[in-house]
């Protein structure tokens, strides 16, 4: 995107050590396909921007961090199981393949 060639500029915006100009905000909003108010709002403002039915879902989800942690642990376990199965299949395949030259 023209005008945003330096990662340090964006990083400074994210850290709050530099404020983007109005034109930079407009270009960023266009790039991310969101409104300028969406870019500059804090978490509380963001919740207020949601439709009422989504606000309730957001509040329920924010109270249920245990569910999110369980989902993360399940995904990690799944990756471990897949890794072990891949290892077992490789071992079985190497045992079943005849060694050439014997």
PyMOL commands that set and color helices and strands:
alter all, ss='L'
color gray80, all
select helices_A, chain A and resi 7-15+22-32+36-40+43-49+52-63+65-96
alter helices_A, ss='H'
color red, helices_A
deselect
rebuild
show_as cartoon
